[in-house]
């Protein structure tokens, strides 16, 4: 959700402009609940909070991929 040149919300908007059907999994360790809620409102499919395990990541990818 935070990157050097573009924040997560801007990235989500940009990706959705490129492909409205893109499935986005947002990941952060420093995001407020307001930003997470905004990201869900913008169409992300899942959110992982750092730290997460490989198992959690694989499960999230599987869930998003199958929906």
CHARMM internal coordinates of N, CA and C (Angstrom, degrees):
IC EDIT
DIST 1 N 1 CA 1.4519
DIST 1 CA 1 C 1.5261
ANGL 1 N 1 CA 1 C 111.69
DIST 1 C 2 N 1.3170
ANGL 1 CA 1 C 2 N 117.66
DIHE 1 N 1 CA 1 C 2 N -16.43
DIST 2 N 2 CA 1.4620
ANGL 1 C 2 N 2 CA 121.37
DIHE 1 CA 1 C 2 N 2 CA 176.45
DIST 2 CA 2 C 1.5277
ANGL 2 N 2 CA 2 C 108.87
DIHE 1 C 2 N 2 CA 2 C -125.01
DIST 2 C 3 N 1.3209
ANGL 2 CA 2 C 3 N 116.03
DIHE 2 N 2 CA 2 C 3 N 128.56
DIST 3 N 3 CA 1.4553
ANGL 2 C 3 N 3 CA 120.90
DIHE 2 CA 2 C 3 N 3 CA 178.23
DIST 3 CA 3 C 1.5202
ANGL 3 N 3 CA 3 C 108.54
DIHE 2 C 3 N 3 CA 3 C -138.66
DIST 3 C 4 N 1.3237
ANGL 3 CA 3 C 4 N 117.41
DIHE 3 N 3 CA 3 C 4 N 164.07
DIST 4 N 4 CA 1.4648
ANGL 3 C 4 N 4 CA 119.75
DIHE 3 CA 3 C 4 N 4 CA -175.72
DIST 4 CA 4 C 1.5367
ANGL 4 N 4 CA 4 C 115.15
DIHE 3 C 4 N 4 CA 4 C -59.65
DIST 4 C 5 N 1.3265
ANGL 4 CA 4 C 5 N 118.65
DIHE 4 N 4 CA 4 C 5 N -44.61
DIST 5 N 5 CA 1.4624
ANGL 4 C 5 N 5 CA 119.05
DIHE 4 CA 4 C 5 N 5 CA -173.78
DIST 5 CA 5 C 1.5283
ANGL 5 N 5 CA 5 C 113.84
DIHE 4 C 5 N 5 CA 5 C -108.00
DIST 5 C 6 N 1.3127
ANGL 5 CA 5 C 6 N 117.75
DIHE 5 N 5 CA 5 C 6 N -9.30
DIST 6 N 6 CA 1.4583
ANGL 5 C 6 N 6 CA 120.51
DIHE 5 CA 5 C 6 N 6 CA -176.63
DIST 6 CA 6 C 1.5234
ANGL 6 N 6 CA 6 C 108.21
DIHE 5 C 6 N 6 CA 6 C -154.25
DIST 6 C 7 N 1.3239
ANGL 6 CA 6 C 7 N 117.63
DIHE 6 N 6 CA 6 C 7 N 132.24
DIST 7 N 7 CA 1.4591
ANGL 6 C 7 N 7 CA 118.12
DIHE 6 CA 6 C 7 N 7 CA 177.59
DIST 7 CA 7 C 1.5302
ANGL 7 N 7 CA 7 C 110.35
DIHE 6 C 7 N 7 CA 7 C -79.59
DIST 7 C 8 N 1.3106
ANGL 7 CA 7 C 8 N 116.13
DIHE 7 N 7 CA 7 C 8 N 171.14
DIST 8 N 8 CA 1.4585
ANGL 7 C 8 N 8 CA 121.15
DIHE 7 CA 7 C 8 N 8 CA -175.55
DIST 8 CA 8 C 1.5143
ANGL 8 N 8 CA 8 C 114.14
DIHE 7 C 8 N 8 CA 8 C -61.74
DIST 8 C 9 N 1.3181
ANGL 8 CA 8 C 9 N 116.71
DIHE 8 N 8 CA 8 C 9 N -40.93
DIST 9 N 9 CA 1.4702
ANGL 8 C 9 N 9 CA 120.65
DIHE 8 CA 8 C 9 N 9 CA -179.57
DIST 9 CA 9 C 1.5281
ANGL 9 N 9 CA 9 C 110.27
DIHE 8 C 9 N 9 CA 9 C -62.46
DIST 9 C 10 N 1.3306
ANGL 9 CA 9 C 10 N 117.24
DIHE 9 N 9 CA 9 C 10 N -43.51
DIST 10 N 10 CA 1.4646
ANGL 9 C 10 N 10 CA 121.46
DIHE 9 CA 9 C 10 N 10 CA 177.71
DIST 10 CA 10 C 1.5214
ANGL 10 N 10 CA 10 C 110.38
DIHE 9 C 10 N 10 CA 10 C -64.52
DIST 10 C 11 N 1.3219
ANGL 10 CA 10 C 11 N 117.07
DIHE 10 N 10 CA 10 C 11 N -39.83
DIST 11 N 11 CA 1.4600
ANGL 10 C 11 N 11 CA 121.22
DIHE 10 CA 10 C 11 N 11 CA 177.99
DIST 11 CA 11 C 1.5253
ANGL 11 N 11 CA 11 C 110.99
DIHE 10 C 11 N 11 CA 11 C -62.58
DIST 11 C 12 N 1.3210
ANGL 11 CA 11 C 12 N 116.73
DIHE 11 N 11 CA 11 C 12 N -43.70
DIST 12 N 12 CA 1.4674
ANGL 11 C 12 N 12 CA 120.43
DIHE 11 CA 11 C 12 N 12 CA 178.33
DIST 12 CA 12 C 1.5193
ANGL 12 N 12 CA 12 C 110.12
DIHE 11 C 12 N 12 CA 12 C -61.00
DIST 12 C 13 N 1.3200
ANGL 12 CA 12 C 13 N 117.39
DIHE 12 N 12 CA 12 C 13 N -46.34
DIST 13 N 13 CA 1.4758
ANGL 12 C 13 N 13 CA 120.87
DIHE 12 CA 12 C 13 N 13 CA 178.44
DIST 13 CA 13 C 1.5272
ANGL 13 N 13 CA 13 C 110.59
DIHE 12 C 13 N 13 CA 13 C -58.17
DIST 13 C 14 N 1.3276
ANGL 13 CA 13 C 14 N 116.44
DIHE 13 N 13 CA 13 C 14 N -45.24
DIST 14 N 14 CA 1.4610
ANGL 13 C 14 N 14 CA 121.19
DIHE 13 CA 13 C 14 N 14 CA -178.06
DIST 14 CA 14 C 1.5232
ANGL 14 N 14 CA 14 C 111.09
DIHE 13 C 14 N 14 CA 14 C -64.10
DIST 14 C 15 N 1.3347
ANGL 14 CA 14 C 15 N 116.88
DIHE 14 N 14 CA 14 C 15 N -46.35
DIST 15 N 15 CA 1.4623
ANGL 14 C 15 N 15 CA 120.14
DIHE 14 CA 14 C 15 N 15 CA 179.01
DIST 15 CA 15 C 1.5249
ANGL 15 N 15 CA 15 C 111.47
DIHE 14 C 15 N 15 CA 15 C -62.19
DIST 15 C 16 N 1.3297
ANGL 15 CA 15 C 16 N 117.44
DIHE 15 N 15 CA 15 C 16 N -39.87
DIST 16 N 16 CA 1.4710
ANGL 15 C 16 N 16 CA 120.77
DIHE 15 CA 15 C 16 N 16 CA 179.79
DIST 16 CA 16 C 1.5242
ANGL 16 N 16 CA 16 C 111.57
DIHE 15 C 16 N 16 CA 16 C -67.64
DIST 16 C 17 N 1.3423
ANGL 16 CA 16 C 17 N 117.77
DIHE 16 N 16 CA 16 C 17 N -31.00
DIST 17 N 17 CA 1.4697
ANGL 16 C 17 N 17 CA 120.57
DIHE 16 CA 16 C 17 N 17 CA 175.44
DIST 17 CA 17 C 1.5297
ANGL 17 N 17 CA 17 C 110.27
DIHE 16 C 17 N 17 CA 17 C -68.00
DIST 17 C 18 N 1.3132
ANGL 17 CA 17 C 18 N 115.91
DIHE 17 N 17 CA 17 C 18 N -40.50
DIST 18 N 18 CA 1.4640
ANGL 17 C 18 N 18 CA 120.60
DIHE 17 CA 17 C 18 N 18 CA 179.71
DIST 18 CA 18 C 1.5252
ANGL 18 N 18 CA 18 C 110.43
DIHE 17 C 18 N 18 CA 18 C -67.73
DIST 18 C 19 N 1.3375
ANGL 18 CA 18 C 19 N 116.44
DIHE 18 N 18 CA 18 C 19 N -44.73
DIST 19 N 19 CA 1.4578
ANGL 18 C 19 N 19 CA 121.84
DIHE 18 CA 18 C 19 N 19 CA -178.41
DIST 19 CA 19 C 1.5273
ANGL 19 N 19 CA 19 C 109.01
DIHE 18 C 19 N 19 CA 19 C -146.65
DIST 19 C 20 N 1.3226
ANGL 19 CA 19 C 20 N 117.31
DIHE 19 N 19 CA 19 C 20 N 100.61
DIST 20 N 20 CA 1.4707
ANGL 19 C 20 N 20 CA 120.38
DIHE 19 CA 19 C 20 N 20 CA -178.38
DIST 20 CA 20 C 1.5290
ANGL 20 N 20 CA 20 C 113.80
DIHE 19 C 20 N 20 CA 20 C -60.42
DIST 20 C 21 N 1.3241
ANGL 20 CA 20 C 21 N 117.50
DIHE 20 N 20 CA 20 C 21 N -17.94
DIST 21 N 21 CA 1.4646
ANGL 20 C 21 N 21 CA 121.11
DIHE 20 CA 20 C 21 N 21 CA -178.15
DIST 21 CA 21 C 1.5210
ANGL 21 N 21 CA 21 C 113.55
DIHE 20 C 21 N 21 CA 21 C -98.00
DIST 21 C 22 N 1.3307
ANGL 21 CA 21 C 22 N 117.56
DIHE 21 N 21 CA 21 C 22 N 5.82
DIST 22 N 22 CA 1.4577
ANGL 21 C 22 N 22 CA 120.71
DIHE 21 CA 21 C 22 N 22 CA -178.17
DIST 22 CA 22 C 1.5322
ANGL 22 N 22 CA 22 C 110.22
DIHE 21 C 22 N 22 CA 22 C -62.50
DIST 22 C 23 N 1.3322
ANGL 22 CA 22 C 23 N 115.38
DIHE 22 N 22 CA 22 C 23 N 140.90
DIST 23 N 23 CA 1.4612
ANGL 22 C 23 N 23 CA 120.92
DIHE 22 CA 22 C 23 N 23 CA 178.12
DIST 23 CA 23 C 1.5240
ANGL 23 N 23 CA 23 C 107.61
DIHE 22 C 23 N 23 CA 23 C -100.30
DIST 23 C 24 N 1.3151
ANGL 23 CA 23 C 24 N 116.27
DIHE 23 N 23 CA 23 C 24 N 115.81
DIST 24 N 24 CA 1.4606
ANGL 23 C 24 N 24 CA 121.74
DIHE 23 CA 23 C 24 N 24 CA -173.71
DIST 24 CA 24 C 1.5217
ANGL 24 N 24 CA 24 C 110.52
DIHE 23 C 24 N 24 CA 24 C -109.81
DIST 24 C 25 N 1.3300
ANGL 24 CA 24 C 25 N 114.53
DIHE 24 N 24 CA 24 C 25 N 130.81
DIST 25 N 25 CA 1.4599
ANGL 24 C 25 N 25 CA 121.81
DIHE 24 CA 24 C 25 N 25 CA 170.12
DIST 25 CA 25 C 1.5194
ANGL 25 N 25 CA 25 C 106.08
DIHE 24 C 25 N 25 CA 25 C -110.13
DIST 25 C 26 N 1.3080
ANGL 25 CA 25 C 26 N 117.41
DIHE 25 N 25 CA 25 C 26 N 114.10
DIST 26 N 26 CA 1.4623
ANGL 25 C 26 N 26 CA 121.93
DIHE 25 CA 25 C 26 N 26 CA 179.03
DIST 26 CA 26 C 1.5251
ANGL 26 N 26 CA 26 C 109.05
DIHE 25 C 26 N 26 CA 26 C -86.94
DIST 26 C 27 N 1.3260
ANGL 26 CA 26 C 27 N 115.86
DIHE 26 N 26 CA 26 C 27 N 142.27
DIST 27 N 27 CA 1.4697
ANGL 26 C 27 N 27 CA 121.83
DIHE 26 CA 26 C 27 N 27 CA -179.13
DIST 27 CA 27 C 1.5180
ANGL 27 N 27 CA 27 C 108.45
DIHE 26 C 27 N 27 CA 27 C -135.49
DIST 27 C 28 N 1.3260
ANGL 27 CA 27 C 28 N 116.38
DIHE 27 N 27 CA 27 C 28 N 133.55
DIST 28 N 28 CA 1.4554
ANGL 27 C 28 N 28 CA 120.14
DIHE 27 CA 27 C 28 N 28 CA 176.75
DIST 28 CA 28 C 1.5166
ANGL 28 N 28 CA 28 C 110.48
DIHE 27 C 28 N 28 CA 28 C -161.74
DIST 28 C 29 N 1.3063
ANGL 28 CA 28 C 29 N 114.48
DIHE 28 N 28 CA 28 C 29 N 158.34
DIST 29 N 29 CA 1.4517
ANGL 28 C 29 N 29 CA 120.94
DIHE 28 CA 28 C 29 N 29 CA 173.13
DIST 29 CA 29 C 1.5116
ANGL 29 N 29 CA 29 C 111.64
DIHE 28 C 29 N 29 CA 29 C -116.59
DIST 29 C 30 N 1.3309
ANGL 29 CA 29 C 30 N 116.40
DIHE 29 N 29 CA 29 C 30 N -4.29
DIST 30 N 30 CA 1.4627
ANGL 29 C 30 N 30 CA 120.37
DIHE 29 CA 29 C 30 N 30 CA -173.54
DIST 30 CA 30 C 1.5268
ANGL 30 N 30 CA 30 C 113.55
DIHE 29 C 30 N 30 CA 30 C -130.68
DIST 30 C 31 N 1.2966
ANGL 30 CA 30 C 31 N 118.73
DIHE 30 N 30 CA 30 C 31 N 23.29
DIST 31 N 31 CA 1.4622
ANGL 30 C 31 N 31 CA 121.50
DIHE 30 CA 30 C 31 N 31 CA -173.65
DIST 31 CA 31 C 1.5200
ANGL 31 N 31 CA 31 C 112.19
DIHE 30 C 31 N 31 CA 31 C -97.56
DIST 31 C 32 N 1.3259
ANGL 31 CA 31 C 32 N 115.04
DIHE 31 N 31 CA 31 C 32 N 141.06
DIST 32 N 32 CA 1.4580
ANGL 31 C 32 N 32 CA 120.50
DIHE 31 CA 31 C 32 N 32 CA 176.12
DIST 32 CA 32 C 1.5239
ANGL 32 N 32 CA 32 C 109.92
DIHE 31 C 32 N 32 CA 32 C -77.88
DIST 32 C 33 N 1.3066
ANGL 32 CA 32 C 33 N 116.18
DIHE 32 N 32 CA 32 C 33 N 158.43
DIST 33 N 33 CA 1.4643
ANGL 32 C 33 N 33 CA 120.80
DIHE 32 CA 32 C 33 N 33 CA 179.10
DIST 33 CA 33 C 1.5275
ANGL 33 N 33 CA 33 C 110.97
DIHE 32 C 33 N 33 CA 33 C -61.88
DIST 33 C 34 N 1.3318
ANGL 33 CA 33 C 34 N 117.32
DIHE 33 N 33 CA 33 C 34 N -32.37
DIST 34 N 34 CA 1.4678
ANGL 33 C 34 N 34 CA 120.33
DIHE 33 CA 33 C 34 N 34 CA 177.97
DIST 34 CA 34 C 1.5259
ANGL 34 N 34 CA 34 C 110.77
DIHE 33 C 34 N 34 CA 34 C -61.37
DIST 34 C 35 N 1.3376
ANGL 34 CA 34 C 35 N 117.06
DIHE 34 N 34 CA 34 C 35 N -42.97
DIST 35 N 35 CA 1.4695
ANGL 34 C 35 N 35 CA 119.84
DIHE 34 CA 34 C 35 N 35 CA 179.06
DIST 35 CA 35 C 1.5186
ANGL 35 N 35 CA 35 C 111.50
DIHE 34 C 35 N 35 CA 35 C -67.72
DIST 35 C 36 N 1.3142
ANGL 35 CA 35 C 36 N 116.80
DIHE 35 N 35 CA 35 C 36 N -37.39
DIST 36 N 36 CA 1.4642
ANGL 35 C 36 N 36 CA 120.09
DIHE 35 CA 35 C 36 N 36 CA 177.23
DIST 36 CA 36 C 1.5258
ANGL 36 N 36 CA 36 C 109.61
DIHE 35 C 36 N 36 CA 36 C -63.52
DIST 36 C 37 N 1.3168
ANGL 36 CA 36 C 37 N 117.49
DIHE 36 N 36 CA 36 C 37 N -45.52
DIST 37 N 37 CA 1.4698
ANGL 36 C 37 N 37 CA 121.18
DIHE 36 CA 36 C 37 N 37 CA 178.26
DIST 37 CA 37 C 1.5200
ANGL 37 N 37 CA 37 C 111.16
DIHE 36 C 37 N 37 CA 37 C -61.34
DIST 37 C 38 N 1.3219
ANGL 37 CA 37 C 38 N 117.04
DIHE 37 N 37 CA 37 C 38 N -42.19
DIST 38 N 38 CA 1.4685
ANGL 37 C 38 N 38 CA 121.01
DIHE 37 CA 37 C 38 N 38 CA 177.44
DIST 38 CA 38 C 1.5193
ANGL 38 N 38 CA 38 C 110.38
DIHE 37 C 38 N 38 CA 38 C -61.38
DIST 38 C 39 N 1.3237
ANGL 38 CA 38 C 39 N 116.81
DIHE 38 N 38 CA 38 C 39 N -42.58
DIST 39 N 39 CA 1.4646
ANGL 38 C 39 N 39 CA 120.94
DIHE 38 CA 38 C 39 N 39 CA 179.09
DIST 39 CA 39 C 1.5325
ANGL 39 N 39 CA 39 C 110.82
DIHE 38 C 39 N 39 CA 39 C -61.94
DIST 39 C 40 N 1.3323
ANGL 39 CA 39 C 40 N 117.40
DIHE 39 N 39 CA 39 C 40 N -42.74
DIST 40 N 40 CA 1.4668
ANGL 39 C 40 N 40 CA 119.99
DIHE 39 CA 39 C 40 N 40 CA 176.58
DIST 40 CA 40 C 1.5283
ANGL 40 N 40 CA 40 C 110.59
DIHE 39 C 40 N 40 CA 40 C -63.12
DIST 40 C 41 N 1.3248
ANGL 40 CA 40 C 41 N 117.31
DIHE 40 N 40 CA 40 C 41 N -40.47
DIST 41 N 41 CA 1.4636
ANGL 40 C 41 N 41 CA 121.01
DIHE 40 CA 40 C 41 N 41 CA 177.65
DIST 41 CA 41 C 1.5242
ANGL 41 N 41 CA 41 C 111.30
DIHE 40 C 41 N 41 CA 41 C -61.84
DIST 41 C 42 N 1.3340
ANGL 41 CA 41 C 42 N 116.25
DIHE 41 N 41 CA 41 C 42 N -28.15
DIST 42 N 42 CA 1.4643
ANGL 41 C 42 N 42 CA 121.18
DIHE 41 CA 41 C 42 N 42 CA -179.89
DIST 42 CA 42 C 1.5252
ANGL 42 N 42 CA 42 C 112.46
DIHE 41 C 42 N 42 CA 42 C -86.11
DIST 42 C 43 N 1.3210
ANGL 42 CA 42 C 43 N 117.08
DIHE 42 N 42 CA 42 C 43 N -4.54
DIST 43 N 43 CA 1.4513
ANGL 42 C 43 N 43 CA 119.54
DIHE 42 CA 42 C 43 N 43 CA 172.42
DIST 43 CA 43 C 1.5142
ANGL 43 N 43 CA 43 C 117.70
DIHE 42 C 43 N 43 CA 43 C 109.25
DIST 43 C 44 N 1.3518
ANGL 43 CA 43 C 44 N 118.20
DIHE 43 N 43 CA 43 C 44 N 12.44
DIST 44 N 44 CA 1.4585
ANGL 43 C 44 N 44 CA 116.47
DIHE 43 CA 43 C 44 N 44 CA 175.07
DIST 44 CA 44 C 1.5256
ANGL 44 N 44 CA 44 C 108.41
DIHE 43 C 44 N 44 CA 44 C -64.21
DIST 44 C 45 N 1.3088
ANGL 44 CA 44 C 45 N 115.95
DIHE 44 N 44 CA 44 C 45 N 154.14
DIST 45 N 45 CA 1.4643
ANGL 44 C 45 N 45 CA 120.47
DIHE 44 CA 44 C 45 N 45 CA -177.43
DIST 45 CA 45 C 1.5160
ANGL 45 N 45 CA 45 C 112.38
DIHE 44 C 45 N 45 CA 45 C -96.16
DIST 45 C 46 N 1.3469
ANGL 45 CA 45 C 46 N 117.16
DIHE 45 N 45 CA 45 C 46 N -23.24
DIST 46 N 46 CA 1.4648
ANGL 45 C 46 N 46 CA 120.47
DIHE 45 CA 45 C 46 N 46 CA -178.98
DIST 46 CA 46 C 1.5226
ANGL 46 N 46 CA 46 C 108.98
DIHE 45 C 46 N 46 CA 46 C -161.15
DIST 46 C 47 N 1.3300
ANGL 46 CA 46 C 47 N 114.65
DIHE 46 N 46 CA 46 C 47 N 160.86
DIST 47 N 47 CA 1.4562
ANGL 46 C 47 N 47 CA 121.26
DIHE 46 CA 46 C 47 N 47 CA 175.78
DIST 47 CA 47 C 1.5152
ANGL 47 N 47 CA 47 C 108.53
DIHE 46 C 47 N 47 CA 47 C -134.80
DIST 47 C 48 N 1.3298
ANGL 47 CA 47 C 48 N 115.97
DIHE 47 N 47 CA 47 C 48 N 131.18
DIST 48 N 48 CA 1.4565
ANGL 47 C 48 N 48 CA 122.17
DIHE 47 CA 47 C 48 N 48 CA 174.47
DIST 48 CA 48 C 1.5201
ANGL 48 N 48 CA 48 C 108.68
DIHE 47 C 48 N 48 CA 48 C -114.66
DIST 48 C 49 N 1.3013
ANGL 48 CA 48 C 49 N 115.36
DIHE 48 N 48 CA 48 C 49 N 133.18
DIST 49 N 49 CA 1.4597
ANGL 48 C 49 N 49 CA 120.73
DIHE 48 CA 48 C 49 N 49 CA 176.99
DIST 49 CA 49 C 1.5244
ANGL 49 N 49 CA 49 C 108.74
DIHE 48 C 49 N 49 CA 49 C -98.03
DIST 49 C 50 N 1.3270
ANGL 49 CA 49 C 50 N 115.77
DIHE 49 N 49 CA 49 C 50 N 133.32
DIST 50 N 50 CA 1.4679
ANGL 49 C 50 N 50 CA 120.18
DIHE 49 CA 49 C 50 N 50 CA 177.21
DIST 50 CA 50 C 1.5127
ANGL 50 N 50 CA 50 C 109.49
DIHE 49 C 50 N 50 CA 50 C -75.46
DIST 50 C 51 N 1.2813
ANGL 50 CA 50 C 51 N 119.65
DIHE 50 N 50 CA 50 C 51 N 145.97
DIST 51 N 51 CA 1.4639
ANGL 50 C 51 N 51 CA 126.75
DIHE 50 CA 50 C 51 N 51 CA -6.87
DIST 51 CA 51 C 1.5208
ANGL 51 N 51 CA 51 C 110.33
DIHE 50 C 51 N 51 CA 51 C -79.08
DIST 51 C 52 N 1.3074
ANGL 51 CA 51 C 52 N 115.98
DIHE 51 N 51 CA 51 C 52 N 150.18
DIST 52 N 52 CA 1.4583
ANGL 51 C 52 N 52 CA 121.48
DIHE 51 CA 51 C 52 N 52 CA 176.17
DIST 52 CA 52 C 1.5257
ANGL 52 N 52 CA 52 C 107.99
DIHE 51 C 52 N 52 CA 52 C -132.14
DIST 52 C 53 N 1.3012
ANGL 52 CA 52 C 53 N 116.03
DIHE 52 N 52 CA 52 C 53 N 160.34
DIST 53 N 53 CA 1.4570
ANGL 52 C 53 N 53 CA 120.50
DIHE 52 CA 52 C 53 N 53 CA -178.66
DIST 53 CA 53 C 1.5274
ANGL 53 N 53 CA 53 C 110.02
DIHE 52 C 53 N 53 CA 53 C -93.18
DIST 53 C 54 N 1.3194
ANGL 53 CA 53 C 54 N 115.04
DIHE 53 N 53 CA 53 C 54 N 163.51
DIST 54 N 54 CA 1.4645
ANGL 53 C 54 N 54 CA 120.15
DIHE 53 CA 53 C 54 N 54 CA 175.46
DIST 54 CA 54 C 1.5262
ANGL 54 N 54 CA 54 C 109.92
DIHE 53 C 54 N 54 CA 54 C -59.46
DIST 54 C 55 N 1.3202
ANGL 54 CA 54 C 55 N 116.14
DIHE 54 N 54 CA 54 C 55 N -38.41
DIST 55 N 55 CA 1.4600
ANGL 54 C 55 N 55 CA 120.82
DIHE 54 CA 54 C 55 N 55 CA 179.04
DIST 55 CA 55 C 1.5326
ANGL 55 N 55 CA 55 C 111.12
DIHE 54 C 55 N 55 CA 55 C -62.36
DIST 55 C 56 N 1.3223
ANGL 55 CA 55 C 56 N 116.93
DIHE 55 N 55 CA 55 C 56 N -43.65
DIST 56 N 56 CA 1.4707
ANGL 55 C 56 N 56 CA 120.50
DIHE 55 CA 55 C 56 N 56 CA 178.22
DIST 56 CA 56 C 1.5290
ANGL 56 N 56 CA 56 C 110.44
DIHE 55 C 56 N 56 CA 56 C -62.70
DIST 56 C 57 N 1.3294
ANGL 56 CA 56 C 57 N 117.00
DIHE 56 N 56 CA 56 C 57 N -42.68
DIST 57 N 57 CA 1.4610
ANGL 56 C 57 N 57 CA 120.54
DIHE 56 CA 56 C 57 N 57 CA 179.21
DIST 57 CA 57 C 1.5218
ANGL 57 N 57 CA 57 C 110.75
DIHE 56 C 57 N 57 CA 57 C -62.79
DIST 57 C 58 N 1.3230
ANGL 57 CA 57 C 58 N 117.27
DIHE 57 N 57 CA 57 C 58 N -47.51
DIST 58 N 58 CA 1.4640
ANGL 57 C 58 N 58 CA 120.84
DIHE 57 CA 57 C 58 N 58 CA -179.87
DIST 58 CA 58 C 1.5203
ANGL 58 N 58 CA 58 C 111.69
DIHE 57 C 58 N 58 CA 58 C -62.30
DIST 58 C 59 N 1.3248
ANGL 58 CA 58 C 59 N 117.20
DIHE 58 N 58 CA 58 C 59 N -40.32
DIST 59 N 59 CA 1.4613
ANGL 58 C 59 N 59 CA 120.59
DIHE 58 CA 58 C 59 N 59 CA 178.17
DIST 59 CA 59 C 1.5228
ANGL 59 N 59 CA 59 C 111.00
DIHE 58 C 59 N 59 CA 59 C -64.72
DIST 59 C 60 N 1.3200
ANGL 59 CA 59 C 60 N 116.74
DIHE 59 N 59 CA 59 C 60 N -41.83
DIST 60 N 60 CA 1.4642
ANGL 59 C 60 N 60 CA 120.79
DIHE 59 CA 59 C 60 N 60 CA 179.59
DIST 60 CA 60 C 1.5199
ANGL 60 N 60 CA 60 C 110.84
DIHE 59 C 60 N 60 CA 60 C -64.98
DIST 60 C 61 N 1.3320
ANGL 60 CA 60 C 61 N 116.58
DIHE 60 N 60 CA 60 C 61 N -44.06
DIST 61 N 61 CA 1.4718
ANGL 60 C 61 N 61 CA 120.20
DIHE 60 CA 60 C 61 N 61 CA 177.80
DIST 61 CA 61 C 1.5234
ANGL 61 N 61 CA 61 C 110.21
DIHE 60 C 61 N 61 CA 61 C -60.81
DIST 61 C 62 N 1.3079
ANGL 61 CA 61 C 62 N 116.92
DIHE 61 N 61 CA 61 C 62 N -44.91
DIST 62 N 62 CA 1.4564
ANGL 61 C 62 N 62 CA 120.95
DIHE 61 CA 61 C 62 N 62 CA 179.52
DIST 62 CA 62 C 1.5262
ANGL 62 N 62 CA 62 C 111.68
DIHE 61 C 62 N 62 CA 62 C -60.50
DIST 62 C 63 N 1.3187
ANGL 62 CA 62 C 63 N 115.75
DIHE 62 N 62 CA 62 C 63 N -45.53
DIST 63 N 63 CA 1.4732
ANGL 62 C 63 N 63 CA 120.35
DIHE 62 CA 62 C 63 N 63 CA -179.81
DIST 63 CA 63 C 1.5195
ANGL 63 N 63 CA 63 C 110.87
DIHE 62 C 63 N 63 CA 63 C -62.50
DIST 63 C 64 N 1.3220
ANGL 63 CA 63 C 64 N 117.27
DIHE 63 N 63 CA 63 C 64 N -46.36
DIST 64 N 64 CA 1.4687
ANGL 63 C 64 N 64 CA 121.33
DIHE 63 CA 63 C 64 N 64 CA -178.35
DIST 64 CA 64 C 1.5251
ANGL 64 N 64 CA 64 C 110.55
DIHE 63 C 64 N 64 CA 64 C -66.73
DIST 64 C 65 N 1.2986
ANGL 64 CA 64 C 65 N 116.28
DIHE 64 N 64 CA 64 C 65 N -41.93
DIST 65 N 65 CA 1.4707
ANGL 64 C 65 N 65 CA 121.60
DIHE 64 CA 64 C 65 N 65 CA -179.02
DIST 65 CA 65 C 1.5260
ANGL 65 N 65 CA 65 C 111.57
DIHE 64 C 65 N 65 CA 65 C -61.88
DIST 65 C 66 N 1.3138
ANGL 65 CA 65 C 66 N 117.59
DIHE 65 N 65 CA 65 C 66 N -36.48
DIST 66 N 66 CA 1.4571
ANGL 65 C 66 N 66 CA 121.85
DIHE 65 CA 65 C 66 N 66 CA -176.02
DIST 66 CA 66 C 1.5220
ANGL 66 N 66 CA 66 C 113.97
DIHE 65 C 66 N 66 CA 66 C -87.88
DIST 66 C 67 N 1.3261
ANGL 66 CA 66 C 67 N 117.56
DIHE 66 N 66 CA 66 C 67 N -1.11
DIST 67 N 67 CA 1.4715
ANGL 66 C 67 N 67 CA 120.75
DIHE 66 CA 66 C 67 N 67 CA 178.95
DIST 67 CA 67 C 1.4949
ANGL 67 N 67 CA 67 C 111.62
DIHE 66 C 67 N 67 CA 67 C -105.01
END
COOR INIT
IC SEED 1 N 1 CA 1 C
IC BUILD
